[in-house]
């Protein structure tokens, strides 16, 4: 008999937090699950930790693959899952003991069940409203919810496996960041009803400030990432004939920040000018979040030598804090 829930955990050199993650799954008050541990080419003791737990619980399955990134690891888990429902948990995160039990009980006739989340480092809670909603019945509400961290990520949720497999909804391995948002948007296009459950079921290890620097995007990366994710959003727009203005703005603002951070790291004019050329040739345009940045990008587009000097001065002003690593 197949389990009701498949839990997919992508693993890469996670020995520091893996025990906490797996223990939180073993402590679930709901027991009808399978745990798929996808080792994505780890070189530390992660595999030993996985083997230890698999030896004591037959619901735990270990899969080994060459390193290909978190998206390929999640996709590998999808192909090997058997549950009616799917959930994703990252190794540096963990879940509340009753996470699965409550979401299963509250699923009703929904195609997606969404829990709240707690940011461990920042000690911030994000609660969704308690509501069962058909997406097309309240599009402004859905626009607001898409801007919330608990909906635009792949974790803190239960997905219907049938929709994913039948519609071929998999993670795009070419995306360095935002692959989970892209996945959720394509999933939303295929379903009708969402159940929001106001519990702190998922505990997220937030390092967003660090990630902004880690995932800074070049002009080409900015164009590719935002084009693809906006493409998935556009499919949702077309289906419901609604612009989702708040979420559209959020996506443009977030990826513009990642592009701006990349430009701030460039230390020679040759590379800076190359970014100017690549940006001019792209389809996606930067959205400034301040008057100063608007001025910077005016010169970046039309007078790159002046822009390079202005970026240098701007970086120098900020380096005492955010850019001290440069």
C-alpha positions as CSV (number, residue, x, y, z in Angstrom):
1,X,0.0,0.0,0.0
2,X,1.3,3.4,-1.0
3,X,1.9,6.0,1.8
4,X,-0.5,9.0,1.9
5,X,2.4,11.6,2.0
6,X,5.8,11.6,0.4
7,X,8.4,13.8,2.0
8,X,11.2,14.9,-0.2
9,X,14.4,16.2,1.4
10,X,17.3,17.2,-1.0
11,X,20.7,16.8,0.7
12,X,24.1,18.2,0.0
13,X,26.8,18.4,2.7
14,X,24.2,18.9,5.4
15,X,25.7,17.0,8.3
16,X,25.4,20.0,10.6
17,X,21.6,20.3,10.4
18,X,20.4,17.0,8.9
19,X,19.8,15.2,12.3
20,X,17.4,18.0,13.4
21,X,15.5,17.8,10.1
22,X,15.1,14.1,10.1
23,X,14.2,13.9,13.8
24,X,11.4,16.4,13.2
25,X,10.0,14.1,10.6
26,X,10.2,11.0,12.8
27,X,8.4,12.9,15.5
28,X,5.4,13.5,13.3
29,X,2.1,12.5,15.0
30,X,0.9,11.5,11.5
31,X,2.6,8.2,10.5
32,X,1.5,7.3,7.0
33,X,4.4,8.8,5.1
34,X,7.5,7.9,3.2
35,X,10.7,9.9,3.5
36,X,12.9,10.3,0.4
37,X,16.4,11.4,1.3
38,X,18.0,12.5,-2.0
39,X,21.8,12.7,-1.6
40,X,23.0,15.1,-4.3
41,X,26.6,14.1,-4.3
42,X,27.5,14.9,-0.6
43,X,31.1,14.7,0.4
44,X,30.7,15.1,4.2
45,X,29.0,12.7,6.7
46,X,25.5,13.3,5.4
47,X,25.2,9.8,3.8
48,X,26.3,8.2,7.1
49,X,23.5,10.1,8.9
50,X,21.0,9.0,6.3
51,X,22.0,5.4,6.6
52,X,21.7,5.5,10.4
53,X,18.0,6.5,10.2
54,X,17.2,4.3,7.2
55,X,18.4,1.3,9.3
56,X,15.8,2.0,12.0
57,X,12.8,3.0,10.0
58,X,11.7,1.3,6.8
59,X,9.7,4.3,5.7
60,X,13.0,6.1,5.0
61,X,14.5,5.6,1.5
62,X,17.9,6.9,0.4
63,X,18.8,7.8,-3.2
64,X,22.2,8.8,-4.3
65,X,22.9,10.9,-7.4
66,X,25.6,13.1,-8.9
67,X,25.6,16.7,-7.8
68,X,23.2,18.6,-9.9
69,X,21.7,21.2,-7.5
70,X,18.6,21.4,-5.3
71,X,16.1,21.4,-8.3
72,X,17.5,18.2,-9.8
73,X,17.4,16.6,-6.3
74,X,13.8,17.5,-5.8
75,X,12.9,16.3,-9.3
76,X,14.6,13.0,-8.5
77,X,12.5,12.7,-5.4
78,X,9.3,13.4,-7.4
79,X,10.1,10.6,-9.9
80,X,10.5,8.2,-7.1
81,X,7.6,9.2,-4.8
82,X,4.4,7.3,-4.3
83,X,2.2,9.4,-2.0
84,X,-1.0,11.0,-2.8
85,X,0.4,14.2,-1.3
86,X,3.9,15.6,-1.5
87,X,5.8,18.0,0.8
88,X,9.3,19.4,0.5
89,X,11.6,20.0,3.5
90,X,15.1,21.5,3.3
91,X,17.9,20.1,5.4
92,X,18.6,23.2,7.4
93,X,14.9,23.5,8.3
94,X,12.5,21.4,10.3
95,X,8.7,20.9,11.0
96,X,6.4,21.0,14.0
97,X,5.4,17.6,15.3
98,X,1.8,17.9,14.2
99,X,2.6,19.5,10.8
100,X,1.4,16.7,8.6
101,X,-1.5,15.6,10.8
102,X,-3.0,19.1,10.8
103,X,-2.5,19.8,7.1
104,X,-4.0,16.4,6.2
105,X,-7.0,17.0,8.5
106,X,-7.6,20.5,7.0
107,X,-7.1,19.5,3.4
108,X,-10.9,19.3,2.7
109,X,-11.4,19.5,-1.1
110,X,-8.2,21.5,-1.7
111,X,-5.5,20.8,-4.2
112,X,-2.9,22.7,-2.2
113,X,-2.6,23.0,1.6
114,X,-0.5,25.9,2.9
115,X,1.0,26.2,6.4
116,X,2.5,29.2,8.2
117,X,6.2,29.5,8.8
118,X,8.6,30.6,11.5
119,X,11.9,32.3,10.6
120,X,14.3,30.8,13.1
121,X,17.1,33.4,12.9
122,X,14.9,36.5,12.8
123,X,12.3,35.1,15.2
124,X,9.4,36.2,12.9
125,X,6.2,34.3,12.4
126,X,4.1,34.3,9.2
127,X,0.5,33.1,9.6
128,X,-1.8,32.7,6.6
129,X,-5.5,33.4,7.1
130,X,-7.7,30.3,7.8
131,X,-9.5,30.0,4.5
132,X,-10.5,27.6,1.7
133,X,-10.5,29.5,-1.5
134,X,-10.9,28.8,-5.2
135,X,-8.2,30.8,-6.9
136,X,-10.6,32.5,-9.5
137,X,-13.1,33.5,-6.8
138,X,-10.9,36.2,-5.1
139,X,-8.0,37.2,-7.3
140,X,-7.0,40.3,-5.3
141,X,-6.7,38.0,-2.2
142,X,-4.6,35.6,-4.2
143,X,-2.4,38.4,-5.4
144,X,-1.7,39.4,-1.7
145,X,-1.1,35.8,-0.7
146,X,1.5,35.3,-3.5
147,X,3.5,38.1,-1.9
148,X,3.7,36.1,1.3
149,X,6.6,33.8,2.0
150,X,4.5,30.8,2.9
151,X,2.9,30.7,-0.6
152,X,5.7,31.6,-3.0
153,X,8.1,28.9,-1.7
154,X,7.8,25.1,-2.2
155,X,8.1,24.3,1.5
156,X,5.4,24.5,4.2
157,X,2.8,22.9,1.9
158,X,1.1,19.8,0.7
159,X,0.9,19.3,-3.1
160,X,-1.2,16.8,-4.9
161,X,1.2,14.4,-6.5
162,X,-1.2,13.6,-9.3
163,X,-1.2,17.2,-10.7
164,X,2.6,17.3,-10.7
165,X,3.1,14.0,-12.5
166,X,0.2,14.3,-14.9
167,X,1.0,17.9,-15.9
168,X,4.8,17.5,-15.8
169,X,5.4,20.2,-13.3
170,X,9.1,19.9,-12.3
171,X,11.7,22.2,-10.9
172,X,13.7,24.1,-13.5
173,X,17.4,23.2,-12.9
174,X,18.6,26.2,-14.9
175,X,17.4,28.6,-12.3
176,X,19.8,29.5,-9.5
177,X,17.2,31.2,-7.4
178,X,13.4,31.4,-7.5
179,X,13.0,27.8,-8.8
180,X,10.5,27.1,-6.1
181,X,8.4,30.3,-6.9
182,X,8.4,29.2,-10.6
183,X,7.3,25.7,-9.5
184,X,4.4,27.0,-7.4
185,X,3.2,29.4,-10.1
186,X,3.0,26.5,-12.7
187,X,1.3,24.3,-10.1
188,X,-1.3,27.0,-9.3
189,X,-2.2,27.2,-13.0
190,X,-3.3,23.6,-12.9
191,X,-5.4,23.6,-9.7
192,X,-8.6,25.2,-8.4
193,X,-8.7,25.3,-4.6
194,X,-6.2,26.2,-1.8
195,X,-6.6,25.6,1.9
196,X,-4.7,28.1,4.1
197,X,-4.0,26.8,7.6
198,X,-2.8,29.3,10.3
199,X,-0.2,27.2,12.1
200,X,3.5,27.6,12.4
201,X,4.1,24.2,10.9
202,X,7.5,25.0,9.2
203,X,10.6,26.3,10.8
204,X,12.8,28.1,8.2
205,X,16.5,28.8,8.6
206,X,16.5,32.3,7.2
207,X,19.7,33.8,5.8
208,X,18.0,36.1,3.3
209,X,20.5,38.9,3.6
210,X,23.3,36.5,2.8
211,X,21.3,34.9,0.0
212,X,20.9,38.3,-1.7
213,X,24.7,38.4,-2.1
214,X,25.1,34.7,-2.9
215,X,22.5,34.9,-5.6
216,X,23.4,38.3,-7.1
217,X,22.6,38.1,-10.9
218,X,24.5,39.3,-13.9
219,X,22.6,41.1,-16.6
220,X,22.2,37.8,-18.5
221,X,21.1,36.0,-15.3
222,X,18.7,38.8,-14.4
223,X,17.1,38.6,-17.9
224,X,16.9,34.8,-17.9
225,X,15.6,34.4,-14.4
226,X,13.0,37.1,-14.4
227,X,11.8,36.3,-17.9
228,X,11.2,32.7,-17.0
229,X,9.4,33.4,-13.7
230,X,7.4,36.2,-15.2
231,X,6.5,33.8,-18.0
232,X,5.0,31.4,-15.5
233,X,3.2,34.3,-13.8
234,X,1.9,35.4,-17.3
235,X,0.3,31.9,-17.8
236,X,-1.6,32.5,-14.5
237,X,-2.5,36.0,-15.7
238,X,-3.9,34.7,-19.0
239,X,-5.9,31.9,-17.3
240,X,-7.7,34.3,-15.0
241,X,-7.5,37.5,-17.0
242,X,-6.0,39.3,-14.0
243,X,-2.7,41.1,-13.7
244,X,-1.7,40.2,-10.2
245,X,-0.2,43.7,-9.8
246,X,1.3,43.3,-6.3
247,X,3.1,40.1,-7.0
248,X,4.3,41.3,-10.4
249,X,5.8,44.3,-8.7
250,X,7.4,42.2,-6.0
251,X,9.1,39.9,-8.5
252,X,10.5,42.8,-10.6
253,X,11.7,44.6,-7.4
254,X,13.4,41.5,-5.9
255,X,15.3,40.5,-9.1
256,X,16.2,44.1,-9.8
257,X,17.9,44.2,-6.4
258,X,19.9,41.0,-7.2
259,X,21.1,42.6,-10.4
260,X,22.0,45.9,-8.7
261,X,24.0,44.0,-6.1
262,X,26.0,42.3,-8.8
263,X,26.8,45.6,-10.4
264,X,28.0,46.9,-7.1
265,X,30.6,44.1,-6.9
266,X,32.3,44.9,-10.3
267,X,35.7,46.3,-9.8
268,X,36.9,47.0,-13.4
269,X,35.4,49.0,-16.3
270,X,35.7,46.3,-18.9
271,X,33.4,44.0,-16.9
272,X,31.1,46.8,-16.1
273,X,30.8,47.8,-19.8
274,X,30.1,44.1,-20.7
275,X,27.2,44.2,-18.3
276,X,26.0,47.4,-19.9
277,X,26.0,45.6,-23.3
278,X,24.3,42.5,-22.0
279,X,21.7,44.6,-20.3
280,X,20.9,46.7,-23.3
281,X,20.4,43.5,-25.4
282,X,18.0,41.9,-22.8
283,X,14.3,42.0,-22.8
284,X,13.8,42.6,-19.1
285,X,14.4,46.1,-17.6
286,X,15.7,47.0,-14.2
287,X,13.1,48.5,-11.8
288,X,14.8,51.1,-9.4
289,X,13.5,51.3,-5.9
290,X,14.8,54.8,-5.2
291,X,15.5,58.1,-7.0
292,X,19.3,57.6,-6.6
293,X,19.1,54.2,-8.3
294,X,17.0,55.6,-11.0
295,X,19.7,58.2,-11.7
296,X,22.4,55.5,-11.6
297,X,20.6,53.4,-14.2
298,X,20.0,56.3,-16.4
299,X,23.8,56.8,-16.7
300,X,24.3,53.0,-16.9
301,X,22.1,52.9,-20.0
302,X,23.3,56.0,-21.8
303,X,26.7,57.0,-20.3
304,X,28.4,53.9,-18.9
305,X,31.7,55.6,-18.1
306,X,30.0,58.1,-15.8
307,X,27.8,55.3,-14.4
308,X,30.9,53.3,-13.5
309,X,32.3,56.3,-11.5
310,X,28.9,56.8,-9.8
311,X,28.7,53.1,-8.9
312,X,32.2,53.4,-7.4
313,X,31.2,56.3,-5.3
314,X,27.9,54.7,-4.2
315,X,29.7,51.5,-3.3
316,X,32.3,53.4,-1.3
317,X,29.5,55.1,0.6
318,X,27.8,51.8,1.5
319,X,30.9,49.6,2.0
320,X,31.0,50.4,5.7
321,X,28.0,48.2,6.2
322,X,26.4,46.0,3.5
323,X,29.3,45.9,1.1
324,X,32.2,45.4,3.5
325,X,33.1,42.1,1.8
326,X,34.0,43.8,-1.5
